[in-house]
Structures are given as structure tokens and as C-alpha cells.
Amino acid sequence: MNKIYYLASCDTCRKIIKSLPKNNDLVFHDIKQDPISEKDLEIMYFLSGSYEALFSKKAQLYKSMDLKNKSLTEDDYRKYILEHYTFLSRPVFIIENKIYIGNSQKNILEVLKVLS
């Protein structure tokens, strides 16, 4: 099952979703309305090889909790992602058992290519 984990209130996510081909077969998962389950996160971890790769260091909470000045472990990244949706780097696409994390232009171009 091909899936996108996104935040409906995020302008960047909305812009990316709007650019997707209309005939995509993605299942849309709004992480604010339906928080990430441990199972979903484990699948993402398996595909990415790291919780840190899934973690957003741009999150407001990352700064306000002063996490940038702490040495975080993989267990810490996992815990924070499960605690609050804002810690997941967005969007996350899982397409044909391959993961695409974040909104970099290179990443989005790869997603568009795979979906076309």
C-alpha cells in the first residue's frame, strides 16, 4: 500500500499534495488527526534505517524544549516522534516499499517521477 504521512495544516504539504498526479493510489494519513502508530513508525524505521532520519529538527518544539543542546539517541527520537506529530519530518511517502522523507526538491521530484 502506497501512503503519504502529512499535516493538513502545513502549507508546504498542501502544495506538494496539489502537485501530485491525479491518478496516484496513495492513502493519505493526516498525522494530526490520526497520530502515527508504533506499527507505522516501525515500518518507517525499517525502510529508512534510522529514527533520526525521520525526526524533524525544524520543529518548534525541538527549539522550545532545547533538544538541540542534548545528545539524543535513536530511542529518544522514536519517543518524541510518537509523543507529538510535529517531530515527524514531513511529508513521508512510502511507495512500493521505498521511503521518501521530507520536502526537499530532490525528494519531491523523485516521488513525482515514481508516481508518474
ZANU-137310 format. One record per atom (N, C-alpha, C): residue number from 1; atom name; x negated, y negated, z. Coordinates in Angstrom, 2 decimals, m for minus. Layout:
N
<rec i="NUM" at="CA" px="X" py="Y" pz="Z"/>
...
END
This chain:
116
<rec i="1" at="N" px="m0.84" py="1.18" pz="0.00"/>
<rec i="1" at="CA" px="0.00" py="0.00" pz="0.00"/>
<rec i="1" at="C" px="m0.89" py="m1.24" pz="0.00"/>
<rec i="2" at="N" px="m0.66" py="m2.12" pz="m0.95"/>
<rec i="2" at="CA" px="m1.41" py="m3.37" pz="m1.03"/>
<rec i="2" at="C" px="m0.72" py="m4.40" pz="m0.14"/>
<rec i="3" at="N" px="m1.53" py="m5.16" pz="0.60"/>
<rec i="3" at="CA" px="m0.97" py="m6.03" pz="1.63"/>
<rec i="3" at="C" px="m1.75" py="m7.32" pz="1.74"/>
<rec i="4" at="N" px="m1.05" py="m8.38" pz="2.13"/>
<rec i="4" at="CA" px="m1.69" py="m9.65" pz="2.46"/>
<rec i="4" at="C" px="m1.26" py="m10.05" pz="3.87"/>
<rec i="5" at="N" px="m2.26" py="m10.36" pz="4.69"/>
<rec i="5" at="CA" px="m2.03" py="m10.88" pz="6.03"/>
<rec i="5" at="C" px="m2.29" py="m12.38" pz="5.92"/>
<rec i="6" at="N" px="m1.30" py="m13.19" pz="6.27"/>
<rec i="6" at="CA" px="m1.40" py="m14.62" pz="6.07"/>
<rec i="6" at="C" px="m0.63" py="m15.35" pz="7.17"/>
<rec i="7" at="N" px="m0.72" py="m16.66" pz="7.13"/>
<rec i="7" at="CA" px="0.00" py="m17.52" pz="8.07"/>
<rec i="7" at="C" px="0.90" py="m18.42" pz="7.23"/>
<rec i="8" at="N" px="2.22" py="m18.27" pz="7.39"/>
<rec i="8" at="CA" px="3.18" py="m19.01" pz="6.56"/>
<rec i="8" at="C" px="3.05" py="m20.52" pz="6.73"/>
<rec i="9" at="N" px="2.60" py="m20.97" pz="7.88"/>
<rec i="9" at="CA" px="2.49" py="m22.41" pz="8.12"/>
<rec i="9" at="C" px="1.16" py="m23.00" pz="7.64"/>
<rec i="10" at="N" px="0.29" py="m22.16" pz="7.08"/>
<rec i="10" at="CA" px="m1.03" py="m22.60" pz="6.61"/>
<rec i="10" at="C" px="m0.93" py="m23.06" pz="5.16"/>
<rec i="11" at="N" px="m1.27" py="m24.34" pz="4.92"/>
<rec i="11" at="CA" px="m1.21" py="m24.88" pz="3.56"/>
<rec i="11" at="C" px="m2.10" py="m24.11" pz="2.60"/>
<rec i="12" at="N" px="m3.29" py="m23.74" pz="3.05"/>
<rec i="12" at="CA" px="m4.21" py="m23.00" pz="2.19"/>
<rec i="12" at="C" px="m3.63" py="m21.64" pz="1.81"/>
<rec i="13" at="N" px="m3.06" py="m20.94" pz="2.78"/>
<rec i="13" at="CA" px="m2.43" py="m19.64" pz="2.48"/>
<rec i="13" at="C" px="m1.28" py="m19.81" pz="1.49"/>
<rec i="14" at="N" px="m0.44" py="m20.83" pz="1.69"/>
<rec i="14" at="CA" px="0.69" py="m21.07" pz="0.78"/>
<rec i="14" at="C" px="0.20" py="m21.35" pz="m0.64"/>
<rec i="15" at="N" px="m0.86" py="m22.13" pz="m0.75"/>
<rec i="15" at="CA" px="m1.42" py="m22.47" pz="m2.07"/>
<rec i="15" at="C" px="m1.95" py="m21.21" pz="m2.75"/>
<rec i="16" at="N" px="m2.64" py="m20.36" pz="m2.00"/>
<rec i="16" at="CA" px="m3.18" py="m19.12" pz="m2.55"/>
<rec i="16" at="C" px="m2.04" py="m18.20" pz="m2.99"/>
<rec i="17" at="N" px="m1.03" py="m18.06" pz="m2.16"/>
<rec i="17" at="CA" px="0.11" py="m17.19" pz="m2.48"/>
<rec i="17" at="C" px="0.80" py="m17.68" pz="m3.74"/>
<rec i="18" at="N" px="0.93" py="m18.97" pz="m3.87"/>
<rec i="18" at="CA" px="1.56" py="m19.56" pz="m5.05"/>
<rec i="18" at="C" px="0.78" py="m19.25" pz="m6.33"/>
<rec i="19" at="N" px="m0.54" py="m19.09" pz="m6.20"/>
<rec i="19" at="CA" px="m1.39" py="m18.83" pz="m7.37"/>
<rec i="19" at="C" px="m1.43" py="m17.35" pz="m7.76"/>
<rec i="20" at="N" px="m0.86" py="m16.48" pz="m6.93"/>
<rec i="20" at="CA" px="m0.89" py="m15.04" pz="m7.22"/>
<rec i="20" at="C" px="0.02" py="m14.71" pz="m8.40"/>
<rec i="21" at="N" px="m0.35" py="m13.69" pz="m9.18"/>
<rec i="21" at="CA" px="0.53" py="m13.26" pz="m10.27"/>
<rec i="21" at="C" px="1.90" py="m12.88" pz="m9.73"/>
<rec i="22" at="N" px="2.93" py="m13.21" pz="m10.48"/>
<rec i="22" at="CA" px="4.32" py="m12.97" pz="m10.02"/>
<rec i="22" at="C" px="4.63" py="m11.49" pz="m9.88"/>
<rec i="23" at="N" px="3.97" py="m10.64" pz="m10.64"/>
<rec i="23" at="CA" px="4.28" py="m9.21" pz="m10.62"/>
<rec i="23" at="C" px="3.40" py="m8.43" pz="m9.64"/>
<rec i="24" at="N" px="2.83" py="m9.12" pz="m8.65"/>
<rec i="24" at="CA" px="1.99" py="m8.40" pz="m7.68"/>
<rec i="24" at="C" px="2.87" py="m7.48" pz="m6.83"/>
<rec i="25" at="N" px="2.26" py="m6.43" pz="m6.33"/>
<rec i="25" at="CA" px="3.02" py="m5.48" pz="m5.50"/>
<rec i="25" at="C" px="2.60" py="m5.58" pz="m4.03"/>
<rec i="26" at="N" px="2.26" py="m6.78" pz="m3.62"/>
<rec i="26" at="CA" px="1.79" py="m6.99" pz="m2.24"/>
<rec i="26" at="C" px="2.93" py="m6.97" pz="m1.24"/>
<rec i="27" at="N" px="2.64" py="m6.40" pz="m0.09"/>
<rec i="27" at="CA" px="3.53" py="m6.52" pz="1.07"/>
<rec i="27" at="C" px="3.00" py="m7.70" pz="1.87"/>
<rec i="28" at="N" px="3.88" py="m8.66" pz="2.14"/>
<rec i="28" at="CA" px="3.48" py="m9.88" pz="2.84"/>
<rec i="28" at="C" px="3.70" py="m9.72" pz="4.33"/>
<rec i="29" at="N" px="2.65" py="m10.05" pz="5.11"/>
<rec i="29" at="CA" px="2.68" py="m9.89" pz="6.56"/>
<rec i="29" at="C" px="2.29" py="m11.23" pz="7.20"/>
<rec i="30" at="N" px="3.29" py="m11.96" pz="7.69"/>
<rec i="30" at="CA" px="3.04" py="m13.24" pz="8.38"/>
<rec i="30" at="C" px="2.59" py="m12.92" pz="9.80"/>
<rec i="31" at="N" px="1.33" py="m13.24" pz="10.09"/>
<rec i="31" at="CA" px="0.73" py="m12.82" pz="11.37"/>
<rec i="31" at="C" px="1.25" py="m13.60" pz="12.57"/>
<rec i="32" at="N" px="1.93" py="m14.72" pz="12.32"/>
<rec i="32" at="CA" px="2.52" py="m15.46" pz="13.44"/>
<rec i="32" at="C" px="3.87" py="m14.84" pz="13.83"/>
<rec i="33" at="N" px="4.65" py="m14.49" pz="12.83"/>
<rec i="33" at="CA" px="5.97" py="m13.89" pz="13.08"/>
<rec i="33" at="C" px="5.87" py="m12.43" pz="13.52"/>
<rec i="34" at="N" px="4.87" py="m11.75" pz="13.01"/>
<rec i="34" at="CA" px="4.69" py="m10.32" pz="13.28"/>
<rec i="34" at="C" px="3.20" py="m10.09" pz="13.58"/>
<rec i="35" at="N" px="2.80" py="m10.22" pz="14.84"/>
<rec i="35" at="CA" px="1.38" py="m10.11" pz="15.19"/>
<rec i="35" at="C" px="0.73" py="m8.82" pz="14.69"/>
<rec i="36" at="N" px="m0.55" py="m8.90" pz="14.48"/>
<rec i="36" at="CA" px="m1.32" py="m7.76" pz="13.99"/>
<rec i="36" at="C" px="m1.31" py="m6.65" pz="15.02"/>
<rec i="37" at="N" px="m1.04" py="m5.45" pz="14.56"/>
<rec i="37" at="CA" px="m1.05" py="m4.30" pz="15.46"/>
<rec i="37" at="C" px="m2.48" py="m3.78" pz="15.57"/>
<rec i="38" at="N" px="m2.71" py="m2.99" pz="16.59"/>
<rec i="38" at="CA" px="m4.03" py="m2.36" pz="16.74"/>
<rec i="38" at="C" px="m4.33" py="m1.48" pz="15.53"/>
<rec i="39" at="N" px="m3.31" py="m0.79" pz="15.04"/>
<rec i="39" at="CA" px="m3.49" py="0.09" pz="13.88"/>
<rec i="39" at="C" px="m3.92" py="m0.73" pz="12.66"/>
<rec i="40" at="N" px="m3.23" py="m1.84" pz="12.39"/>
<rec i="40" at="CA" px="m3.60" py="m2.69" pz="11.25"/>
<rec i="40" at="C" px="m5.03" py="m3.20" pz="11.39"/>
<rec i="41" at="N" px="m5.38" py="m3.62" pz="12.60"/>
<rec i="41" at="CA" px="m6.73" py="m4.14" pz="12.82"/>
<rec i="41" at="C" px="m7.77" py="m3.05" pz="12.64"/>
<rec i="42" at="N" px="m7.46" py="m1.83" pz="13.06"/>
<rec i="42" at="CA" px="m8.40" py="m0.72" pz="12.88"/>
<rec i="42" at="C" px="m8.63" py="m0.43" pz="11.39"/>
<rec i="43" at="N" px="m7.57" py="m0.53" pz="10.59"/>
<rec i="43" at="CA" px="m7.71" py="m0.34" pz="9.15"/>
<rec i="43" at="C" px="m8.62" py="m1.43" pz="8.57"/>
<rec i="44" at="N" px="m8.39" py="m2.67" pz="8.98"/>
<rec i="44" at="CA" px="m9.22" py="m3.78" pz="8.52"/>
<rec i="44" at="C" px="m10.68" py="m3.58" pz="8.93"/>
<rec i="45" at="N" px="m10.88" py="m3.12" pz="10.15"/>
<rec i="45" at="CA" px="m12.23" py="m2.86" pz="10.65"/>
<rec i="45" at="C" px="m12.91" py="m1.76" pz="9.83"/>
<rec i="46" at="N" px="m12.17" py="m0.70" pz="9.57"/>
<rec i="46" at="CA" px="m12.71" py="0.42" pz="8.79"/>
<rec i="46" at="C" px="m13.16" py="m0.07" pz="7.41"/>
<rec i="47" at="N" px="m12.36" py="m0.93" pz="6.79"/>
<rec i="47" at="CA" px="m12.67" py="m1.41" pz="5.44"/>
<rec i="47" at="C" px="m13.77" py="m2.47" pz="5.42"/>
<rec i="48" at="N" px="m13.84" py="m3.28" pz="6.47"/>
<rec i="48" at="CA" px="m14.82" py="m4.38" pz="6.50"/>
<rec i="48" at="C" px="m16.12" py="m3.99" pz="7.20"/>
<rec i="49" at="N" px="m16.03" py="m3.04" pz="8.15"/>
<rec i="49" at="CA" px="m17.21" py="m2.60" pz="8.89"/>
<rec i="49" at="C" px="m17.54" py="m3.47" pz="10.09"/>
<rec i="50" at="N" px="m16.70" py="m4.49" pz="10.36"/>
<rec i="50" at="CA" px="m17.04" py="m5.40" pz="11.44"/>
<rec i="50" at="C" px="m15.82" py="m6.22" pz="11.86"/>
<rec i="51" at="N" px="m15.65" py="m6.38" pz="13.16"/>
<rec i="51" at="CA" px="m14.62" py="m7.30" pz="13.66"/>
<rec i="51" at="C" px="m15.06" py="m8.75" pz="13.46"/>
<rec i="52" at="N" px="m16.35" py="m8.98" pz="13.55"/>
<rec i="52" at="CA" px="m16.86" py="m10.34" pz="13.36"/>
<rec i="52" at="C" px="m16.52" py="m10.86" pz="11.96"/>
<rec i="53" at="N" px="m16.57" py="m9.99" pz="10.96"/>
<rec i="53" at="CA" px="m16.24" py="m10.39" pz="9.59"/>
<rec i="53" at="C" px="m14.77" py="m10.83" pz="9.48"/>
<rec i="54" at="N" px="m13.93" py="m10.31" pz="10.35"/>
<rec i="54" at="CA" px="m12.50" py="m10.63" pz="10.35"/>
<rec i="54" at="C" px="m12.17" py="m11.85" pz="11.21"/>
<rec i="55" at="N" px="m13.13" py="m12.29" pz="11.99"/>
<rec i="55" at="CA" px="m12.92" py="m13.33" pz="13.00"/>
<rec i="55" at="C" px="m13.14" py="m14.72" pz="12.40"/>
<rec i="56" at="N" px="m12.23" py="m15.63" pz="12.70"/>
<rec i="56" at="CA" px="m12.35" py="m17.00" pz="12.19"/>
<rec i="56" at="C" px="m13.02" py="m17.89" pz="13.22"/>
<rec i="57" at="N" px="m14.20" py="m18.37" pz="12.87"/>
<rec i="57" at="CA" px="m14.91" py="m19.30" pz="13.74"/>
<rec i="57" at="C" px="m14.46" py="m20.74" pz="13.48"/>
<rec i="58" at="N" px="m13.50" py="m20.90" pz="12.58"/>
<rec i="58" at="CA" px="m12.91" py="m22.21" pz="12.30"/>
<rec i="58" at="C" px="m11.67" py="m22.47" pz="13.16"/>
<rec i="59" at="N" px="m11.23" py="m21.47" pz="13.88"/>
<rec i="59" at="CA" px="m10.01" py="m21.59" pz="14.69"/>
<rec i="59" at="C" px="m10.18" py="m22.66" pz="15.77"/>
<rec i="60" at="N" px="m9.11" py="m23.42" pz="15.98"/>
<rec i="60" at="CA" px="m9.12" py="m24.45" pz="17.02"/>
<rec i="60" at="C" px="m9.43" py="m23.85" pz="18.40"/>
<rec i="61" at="N" px="m8.86" py="m22.68" pz="18.67"/>
<rec i="61" at="CA" px="m9.09" py="m22.03" pz="19.97"/>
<rec i="61" at="C" px="m10.55" py="m21.64" pz="20.15"/>
<rec i="62" at="N" px="m11.23" py="m21.33" pz="19.07"/>
<rec i="62" at="CA" px="m12.65" py="m20.96" pz="19.13"/>
<rec i="62" at="C" px="m13.44" py="m22.12" pz="19.74"/>
<rec i="63" at="N" px="m13.11" py="m23.32" pz="19.32"/>
<rec i="63" at="CA" px="m13.78" py="m24.51" pz="19.85"/>
<rec i="63" at="C" px="m13.29" py="m24.84" pz="21.25"/>
<rec i="64" at="N" px="m11.97" py="m24.85" pz="21.43"/>
<rec i="64" at="CA" px="m11.42" py="m25.26" pz="22.73"/>
<rec i="64" at="C" px="m11.76" py="m24.29" pz="23.86"/>
<rec i="65" at="N" px="m11.95" py="m23.02" pz="23.53"/>
<rec i="65" at="CA" px="m12.35" py="m22.03" pz="24.54"/>
<rec i="65" at="C" px="m13.86" py="m21.96" pz="24.68"/>
<rec i="66" at="N" px="m14.57" py="m22.80" pz="23.92"/>
<rec i="66" at="CA" px="m16.03" py="m22.87" pz="23.94"/>
<rec i="66" at="C" px="m16.68" py="m21.52" pz="23.64"/>
<rec i="67" at="N" px="m16.06" py="m20.76" pz="22.73"/>
<rec i="67" at="CA" px="m16.59" py="m19.44" pz="22.38"/>
<rec i="67" at="C" px="m17.87" py="m19.54" pz="21.56"/>
<rec i="68" at="N" px="m18.07" py="m20.69" pz="20.89"/>
<rec i="68" at="CA" px="m19.27" py="m20.83" pz="20.07"/>
<rec i="68" at="C" px="m20.55" py="m20.82" pz="20.91"/>
<rec i="69" at="N" px="m20.42" py="m21.10" pz="22.19"/>
<rec i="69" at="CA" px="m21.58" py="m21.10" pz="23.08"/>
<rec i="69" at="C" px="m21.71" py="m19.80" pz="23.88"/>
<rec i="70" at="N" px="m20.95" py="m18.80" pz="23.48"/>
<rec i="70" at="CA" px="m21.01" py="m17.50" pz="24.15"/>
<rec i="70" at="C" px="m21.49" py="m16.45" pz="23.16"/>
<rec i="71" at="N" px="m22.15" py="m15.43" pz="23.67"/>
<rec i="71" at="CA" px="m22.56" py="m14.30" pz="22.82"/>
<rec i="71" at="C" px="m21.42" py="m13.30" pz="22.79"/>
<rec i="72" at="N" px="m20.72" py="m13.27" pz="21.66"/>
<rec i="72" at="CA" px="m19.57" py="m12.38" pz="21.54"/>
<rec i="72" at="C" px="m19.99" py="m11.04" pz="20.95"/>
<rec i="73" at="N" px="m19.39" py="m9.99" pz="21.48"/>
<rec i="73" at="CA" px="m19.64" py="m8.64" pz="20.98"/>
<rec i="73" at="C" px="m18.52" py="m8.25" pz="20.02"/>
<rec i="74" at="N" px="m18.67" py="m7.13" pz="19.35"/>
<rec i="74" at="CA" px="m17.60" py="m6.62" pz="18.48"/>
<rec i="74" at="C" px="m16.32" py="m6.41" pz="19.29"/>
<rec i="75" at="N" px="m16.45" py="m5.92" pz="20.53"/>
<rec i="75" at="CA" px="m15.27" py="m5.72" pz="21.39"/>
<rec i="75" at="C" px="m14.59" py="m7.05" pz="21.69"/>
<rec i="76" at="N" px="m15.39" py="m8.12" pz="21.89"/>
<rec i="76" at="CA" px="m14.83" py="m9.45" pz="22.13"/>
<rec i="76" at="C" px="m14.05" py="m9.93" pz="20.91"/>
<rec i="77" at="N" px="m14.64" py="m9.80" pz="19.73"/>
<rec i="77" at="CA" px="m13.95" py="m10.22" pz="18.50"/>
<rec i="77" at="C" px="m12.63" py="m9.49" pz="18.36"/>
<rec i="78" at="N" px="m12.65" py="m8.19" pz="18.58"/>
<rec i="78" at="CA" px="m11.44" py="m7.37" pz="18.49"/>
<rec i="78" at="C" px="m10.39" py="m7.87" pz="19.47"/>
<rec i="79" at="N" px="m10.79" py="m8.08" pz="20.71"/>
<rec i="79" at="CA" px="m9.88" py="m8.53" pz="21.77"/>
<rec i="79" at="C" px="m9.22" py="m9.87" pz="21.40"/>
<rec i="80" at="N" px="m10.03" py="m10.82" pz="20.94"/>
<rec i="80" at="CA" px="m9.50" py="m12.15" pz="20.61"/>
<rec i="80" at="C" px="m8.56" py="m12.10" pz="19.41"/>
<rec i="81" at="N" px="m8.89" py="m11.30" pz="18.41"/>
<rec i="81" at="CA" px="m8.01" py="m11.19" pz="17.23"/>
<rec i="81" at="C" px="m6.66" py="m10.62" pz="17.64"/>
<rec i="82" at="N" px="m6.66" py="m9.62" pz="18.52"/>
<rec i="82" at="CA" px="m5.40" py="m9.03" pz="18.98"/>
<rec i="82" at="C" px="m4.64" py="m9.97" pz="19.91"/>
<rec i="83" at="N" px="m5.35" py="m10.82" pz="20.65"/>
<rec i="83" at="CA" px="m4.71" py="m11.75" pz="21.59"/>
<rec i="83" at="C" px="m3.98" py="m12.88" pz="20.87"/>
<rec i="84" at="N" px="m4.58" py="m13.42" pz="19.81"/>
<rec i="84" at="CA" px="m3.98" py="m14.59" pz="19.17"/>
<rec i="84" at="C" px="m4.23" py="m14.58" pz="17.67"/>
<rec i="85" at="N" px="m3.16" py="m14.76" pz="16.91"/>
<rec i="85" at="CA" px="m3.23" py="m14.70" pz="15.45"/>
<rec i="85" at="C" px="m4.24" py="m15.67" pz="14.83"/>
<rec i="86" at="N" px="m4.49" py="m16.78" pz="15.49"/>
<rec i="86" at="CA" px="m5.36" py="m17.81" pz="14.92"/>
<rec i="86" at="C" px="m6.81" py="m17.34" pz="14.75"/>
<rec i="87" at="N" px="m7.18" py="m16.27" pz="15.45"/>
<rec i="87" at="CA" px="m8.56" py="m15.78" pz="15.36"/>
<rec i="87" at="C" px="m8.82" py="m14.90" pz="14.13"/>
<rec i="88" at="N" px="m7.78" py="m14.55" pz="13.39"/>
<rec i="88" at="CA" px="m7.99" py="m13.76" pz="12.18"/>
<rec i="88" at="C" px="m8.32" py="m14.71" pz="11.03"/>
<rec i="89" at="N" px="m9.41" py="m14.44" pz="10.35"/>
<rec i="89" at="CA" px="m9.77" py="m15.23" pz="9.18"/>
<rec i="89" at="C" px="m8.71" py="m14.96" pz="8.11"/>
<rec i="90" at="N" px="m8.16" py="m16.02" pz="7.53"/>
<rec i="90" at="CA" px="m7.01" py="m15.85" pz="6.63"/>
<rec i="90" at="C" px="m7.30" py="m16.40" pz="5.25"/>
<rec i="91" at="N" px="m6.58" py="m15.84" pz="4.27"/>
<rec i="91" at="CA" px="m5.78" py="m14.62" pz="4.31"/>
<rec i="91" at="C" px="m6.68" py="m13.38" pz="4.23"/>
<rec i="92" at="N" px="m6.09" py="m12.25" pz="4.59"/>
<rec i="92" at="CA" px="m6.77" py="m10.97" pz="4.42"/>
<rec i="92" at="C" px="m5.93" py="m10.16" pz="3.43"/>
<rec i="93" at="N" px="m6.56" py="m9.75" pz="2.35"/>
<rec i="93" at="CA" px="m5.91" py="m8.90" pz="1.37"/>
<rec i="93" at="C" px="m6.48" py="m7.49" pz="1.50"/>
<rec i="94" at="N" px="m5.61" py="m6.50" pz="1.45"/>
<rec i="94" at="CA" px="m6.05" py="m5.11" pz="1.31"/>
<rec i="94" at="C" px="m5.40" py="m4.61" pz="0.02"/>
<rec i="95" at="N" px="m6.25" py="m4.39" pz="m0.99"/>
<rec i="95" at="CA" px="m5.77" py="m3.99" pz="m2.31"/>
<rec i="95" at="C" px="m6.57" py="m2.76" pz="m2.74"/>
<rec i="96" at="N" px="m5.84" py="m1.68" pz="m2.98"/>
<rec i="96" at="CA" px="m6.45" py="m0.42" pz="m3.42"/>
<rec i="96" at="C" px="m7.61" py="m0.02" pz="m2.52"/>
<rec i="97" at="N" px="m7.38" py="m0.06" pz="m1.21"/>
<rec i="97" at="CA" px="m8.34" py="0.33" pz="m0.18"/>
<rec i="97" at="C" px="m9.62" py="m0.50" pz="m0.18"/>
<rec i="98" at="N" px="m9.53" py="m1.73" pz="m0.67"/>
<rec i="98" at="CA" px="m10.65" py="m2.67" pz="m0.59"/>
<rec i="98" at="C" px="m10.14" py="m3.91" pz="0.13"/>
<rec i="99" at="N" px="m11.00" py="m4.50" pz="0.96"/>
<rec i="99" at="CA" px="m10.57" py="m5.66" pz="1.74"/>
<rec i="99" at="C" px="m11.22" py="m6.94" pz="1.22"/>
<rec i="100" at="N" px="m10.42" py="m8.00" pz="1.23"/>
<rec i="100" at="CA" px="m10.87" py="m9.33" pz="0.83"/>
<rec i="100" at="C" px="m10.49" py="m10.27" pz="1.98"/>
<rec i="101" at="N" px="m11.50" py="m10.87" pz="2.60"/>
<rec i="101" at="CA" px="m11.27" py="m11.65" pz="3.82"/>
<rec i="101" at="C" px="m11.57" py="m13.13" pz="3.56"/>
<rec i="102" at="N" px="m10.62" py="m13.97" pz="3.90"/>
<rec i="102" at="CA" px="m10.85" py="m15.41" pz="3.85"/>
<rec i="102" at="C" px="m10.45" py="m16.06" pz="2.56"/>
<rec i="103" at="N" px="m10.64" py="m17.38" pz="2.52"/>
<rec i="103" at="CA" px="m10.13" py="m18.17" pz="1.41"/>
<rec i="103" at="C" px="m11.21" py="m18.79" pz="0.53"/>
<rec i="104" at="N" px="m12.40" py="m18.20" pz="0.52"/>
<rec i="104" at="CA" px="m13.45" py="m18.74" pz="m0.34"/>
<rec i="104" at="C" px="m13.00" py="m18.60" pz="m1.80"/>
<rec i="105" at="N" px="m13.45" py="m19.50" pz="m2.63"/>
<rec i="105" at="CA" px="m13.06" py="m19.47" pz="m4.04"/>
<rec i="105" at="C" px="m13.46" py="m18.15" pz="m4.69"/>
<rec i="106" at="N" px="m14.66" py="m17.68" pz="m4.38"/>
<rec i="106" at="CA" px="m15.15" py="m16.41" pz="m4.94"/>
<rec i="106" at="C" px="m14.22" py="m15.26" pz="m4.55"/>
<rec i="107" at="N" px="m13.82" py="m15.23" pz="m3.31"/>
<rec i="107" at="CA" px="m12.94" py="m14.19" pz="m2.79"/>
<rec i="107" at="C" px="m11.58" py="m14.22" pz="m3.49"/>
<rec i="108" at="N" px="m11.01" py="m15.41" pz="m3.60"/>
<rec i="108" at="CA" px="m9.68" py="m15.54" pz="m4.21"/>
<rec i="108" at="C" px="m9.74" py="m15.19" pz="m5.70"/>
<rec i="109" at="N" px="m10.81" py="m15.56" pz="m6.37"/>
<rec i="109" at="CA" px="m10.95" py="m15.20" pz="m7.78"/>
<rec i="109" at="C" px="m11.02" py="m13.69" pz="m7.96"/>
<rec i="110" at="N" px="m11.70" py="m13.01" pz="m7.04"/>
<rec i="110" at="CA" px="m11.76" py="m11.54" pz="m7.09"/>
<rec i="110" at="C" px="m10.37" py="m10.94" pz="m6.91"/>
<rec i="111" at="N" px="m9.61" py="m11.48" pz="m5.95"/>
<rec i="111" at="CA" px="m8.25" py="m11.00" pz="m5.69"/>
<rec i="111" at="C" px="m7.38" py="m11.20" pz="m6.94"/>
<rec i="112" at="N" px="m7.45" py="m12.38" pz="m7.53"/>
<rec i="112" at="CA" px="m6.66" py="m12.66" pz="m8.73"/>
<rec i="112" at="C" px="m7.03" py="m11.71" pz="m9.87"/>
<rec i="113" at="N" px="m8.32" py="m11.43" pz="m10.00"/>
<rec i="113" at="CA" px="m8.78" py="m10.50" pz="m11.04"/>
<rec i="113" at="C" px="m8.22" py="m9.11" pz="m10.81"/>
<rec i="114" at="N" px="m8.27" py="m8.63" pz="m9.57"/>
<rec i="114" at="CA" px="m7.79" py="m7.29" pz="m9.26"/>
<rec i="114" at="C" px="m6.27" py="m7.19" pz="m9.45"/>
<rec i="115" at="N" px="m5.56" py="m8.25" pz="m9.14"/>
<rec i="115" at="CA" px="m4.09" py="m8.23" pz="m9.24"/>
<rec i="115" at="C" px="m3.59" py="m8.43" pz="m10.68"/>
<rec i="116" at="N" px="m4.44" py="m8.94" pz="m11.55"/>
<rec i="116" at="CA" px="m4.01" py="m9.23" pz="m12.94"/>
<rec i="116" at="C" px="m3.96" py="m7.97" pz="m13.79"/>
END
